[in-house]
């Protein structure tokens, strides 16, 4: 699971015994990590999105406008903390253009649900939640230090092992497929 798919992914992992291994990449769980998002306008936009439906709709309109105006500038700004993620963006610019066009067609309700379930605390995630499940947290050494500290604390609280790739942040699994495969082999 990556990013905003993690809340659905950990529910599936917990309640579906047919899943042999779940890898959580860029998972927030219940850590308070909104301040690590950059640039500042993006961080404020995420904070607004969880305050009210109106604020969420305004944030989404702003993101859609920024992507329509220049998807390259938008992604370079949002990915600025990670040299690996920026490299991945430059290598895959056409895919990012497609993603920005798809985002334009998504409803504010869908985007808002995705954002809220990703960044708001989840009551389901109680201490030791994954103690008998086969899961691993995937992050990287290039991710924000505060992010990784919070992620390590949540992983420990939830009884999850954690593995660190050498580069990337959000796109670490794509930048370090060898590390991802090694983690799958180790924890499967």
C-alpha positions in Angstrom: 0.0 0.0 0.0 1.2 3.5 -0.7 0.3 6.8 1.0 -3.4 7.3 1.1 -4.2 3.7 0.3 -2.8 2.6 3.7 -6.0 2.9 5.7 -7.8 0.6 3.3 -4.7 -1.6 3.1 -4.3 -2.2 6.8 -8.0 -3.0 7.2 -7.7 -5.6 4.4 -4.5 -7.0 6.0 -6.1 -7.3 9.4 -9.4 -8.9 8.3 -8.5 -11.0 5.2 -6.4 -14.1 6.0 -5.6 -14.7 2.3 -3.2 -11.8 2.3 0.3 -13.2 2.9 2.2 -9.9 3.4 1.3 -6.2 3.4 3.9 -3.5 2.9 2.9 -0.1 4.1 4.9 2.6 2.3 4.6 6.3 3.2 2.1 5.4 5.9 1.0 8.0 8.5 -0.9 5.7 10.9 -1.7 8.1 13.8 1.5 10.2 13.9 1.1 14.0 13.9 3.2 14.7 10.9 1.4 17.4 8.9 4.2 19.9 9.6 6.7 17.9 7.5 4.8 18.5 4.3 6.4 21.1 2.0 6.0 23.7 0.6 4.2 25.7 3.3 1.1 26.3 1.1 0.7 22.5 0.6 0.9 21.9 4.3 -1.7 24.6 5.0 -3.9 23.1 2.2 -3.8 19.7 3.9 -4.6 21.2 7.3 -7.6 23.1 5.8 -8.8 19.9 4.1 -9.6 18.3 7.4 -11.2 21.3 9.1 -14.5 21.5 7.1 -16.1 20.5 3.8 -15.9 24.1 2.5 -12.2 24.4 3.4 -11.6 21.0 1.8 -13.3 22.1 -1.4 -11.2 25.3 -1.5 -8.0 23.3 -1.0 -8.9 20.9 -3.7 -9.8 23.7 -6.1 -6.4 25.3 -5.3 -4.5 22.1 -6.0 -6.4 21.5 -9.3 -5.6 25.1 -10.4 -1.9 24.7 -9.5 -1.7 21.4 -11.4 -3.6 22.8 -14.4 -1.4 25.9 -14.5 1.9 23.8 -14.3 2.0 20.3 -13.1 5.8 20.4 -13.3 6.1 23.3 -10.9 3.5 21.7 -8.6 5.3 18.4 -8.4 8.7 20.0 -8.0 7.5 22.0 -5.1 5.7 19.1 -3.3 8.6 16.7 -3.9 11.3 19.3 -3.0 12.4 17.5 0.3 13.7 14.4 -1.5 16.3 14.4 -4.2 15.3 10.9 -5.1 11.6 11.8 -5.5 12.6 14.7 -7.7 14.8 12.4 -9.8 11.9 10.0 -10.1 9.6 12.9 -11.2 12.1 14.0 -13.9 12.4 10.5 -15.2 8.7 9.9 -15.3 7.3 13.3 -16.2 4.8 11.9 -18.7 3.2 9.7 -16.0 2.9 12.7 -13.7 1.2 14.7 -16.4 -1.3 11.8 -16.7 -1.8 11.8 -13.0 -2.5 15.5 -12.9 -5.0 15.2 -15.7 -6.7 12.3 -13.8 -6.7 14.4 -10.6 -8.6 17.2 -12.5 -11.5 14.7 -13.1 -11.7 13.4 -9.5 -14.6 14.6 -7.4 -13.9 16.7 -4.3 -15.7 14.1 -2.2 -13.3 11.4 -3.3 -10.2 13.5 -2.8 -11.5 14.8 0.5 -12.2 11.2 1.7 -8.7 10.1 0.6 -7.0 13.1 2.4 -9.1 12.8 5.6 -8.6 9.0 6.0 -4.9 9.4 5.4 -4.1 12.2 7.9 -6.7 12.1 10.6 -6.2 9.8 13.6 -7.8 6.3 13.1 -9.4 4.8 16.3 -8.9 1.4 14.8 -5.1 1.6 15.3 -4.8 0.6 18.9 -1.6 -0.6 20.6 -0.4 -3.9 19.2 -2.9 -3.8 16.3 -0.7 -5.8 14.0 0.9 -8.1 16.5 -0.2 -11.3 14.7 -0.3 -10.0 11.2 2.4 -10.3 8.5 3.1 -6.7 7.7 6.1 -4.4 7.3 6.5 -0.6 7.1 8.7 0.7 4.2 10.3 4.1 4.4 13.7 5.6 3.5 16.7 7.3 5.0 15.9 10.3 2.8 12.5 10.8 4.3 12.1 13.7 6.7 13.8 12.9 10.1 10.7 14.0 12.1 8.5 11.9 9.8 10.7 8.8 10.4 10.8 9.3 14.2 7.0 9.5 14.3 6.8 6.5 12.0 9.2 4.5 14.1 7.2 5.2 17.3 3.9 4.3 15.6 5.4 1.1 14.1 6.6 0.1 17.6 3.3 0.9 19.1 1.4 -1.1 16.5 3.9 -4.1 16.6 5.2 -3.5 13.0 8.7 -4.1 11.8 10.2 -1.2 9.7 12.7 -1.2 6.9 14.6 1.8 5.4 15.5 2.1 1.7 18.5 4.3 0.7 16.7 7.0 -1.3 13.4 8.6 -2.0 10.6 9.5 0.2 7.1 9.0 -1.3 8.6 7.1 -4.3 11.2 5.1 -2.3 9.6 1.7 -3.4 10.0 2.7 -7.1 13.5 4.1 -6.6 14.7 1.1 -4.6 13.0 -1.9 -6.0 15.8 -4.2 -4.8 15.2 -3.1 -1.2 11.5 -3.6 -1.6 12.0 -7.2 -3.0 14.5 -7.9 -0.2 11.9 -6.7 2.4 9.2 -8.9 0.8 11.5 -11.9 0.9 12.5 -11.2 4.5 9.0 -10.7 5.9 6.8 -13.0 3.7 
